[in-house]
Amino acid sequence: MSDLGALDTFLTGAWVDAGVFALRPDYRALLLAVDGLVPGPSDQASEALLQAAEAAARDRLGDHRAEDLPHVAAWREAYRAFGAKPQRTRNSLEGLLRRVDAGLPRVNRLTDLYNAVSVLHQIPLGGEDLAATSGLRGWCAPSAMNPSTRPLRWRRGRPSRPRRGGLV
């Protein structure tokens, strides 16, 4: 997406439904819209970041499971508040931490970067190609509150439909 106006429109139009705050008053989100990123395969720089993230995660985890970390447990509680089952629906940080022993996935430079930042700073992060998901608006709400609105999350090039009450 090379239209800075479209990026600004996306950001200014993003919102979090009041129902989210009713369930979790401590919920916070940060949206960034970035232009000019050149897609490409994983490279030496992204590999070095992922290796550093893997080493940091192994040190942090020690002999513990990812869900035993207090901040991961807090995310599990937040997911429960939204009606999700933490065994089936994990936040991205927990999912990555559970993969550390086998190695974090190598996807492409950008995905590798935000996965490494997520693990290094212990926060769930994600990204979307706004050009590939044109027409979507940024919002966050339990799906039952607005079932007609398309979710922001996409999987395998198609929108992912959450279960009723799931957070989108």
HUFENSUL-V472918 format. One record per pair of residues at least 4 apart in sequence whose ideal C-beta (glycine too) atoms are under 6 Angstrom apart, sorted by the first residue. I is the first residue (numbers start at 0). J is the second residue. Records with the same first field share a line. If there is no record, write none. Layout:
I = J  J
//
This chain:
0 = 5  129  130
6 = 32  34
8 = 12
9 = 32  137
10 = 30  32
12 = 136
13 = 30  137
14 = 138
15 = 19  139
16 = 140  144
18 = 140  141  144
19 = 26  139
20 = 24
22 = 80
23 = 77  80
30 = 137
39 = 108
40 = 107
41 = 45  105  111
42 = 108
45 = 108  111
48 = 115
49 = 103  111  115
52 = 115  118  119
53 = 99  103
55 = 119
56 = 60  96  99  118
63 = 67
65 = 71  93  96  97
66 = 71
70 = 121
71 = 93
74 = 90
75 = 85
78 = 83  85  88
81 = 141  166
82 = 164
83 = 88  165
89 = 93  94
90 = 123
91 = 123  125
92 = 117  123
95 = 114  117  118
98 = 103
103 = 114
106 = 110
113 = 124  126
115 = 119
116 = 120
117 = 124
127 = 132
132 = 153
135 = 151
137 = 151
140 = 144  145
141 = 164
142 = 146  161  163  165  167
143 = 163  164
149 = 158
150 = 158  167
152 = 159
153 = 158
154 = 159
161 = 165  167
//
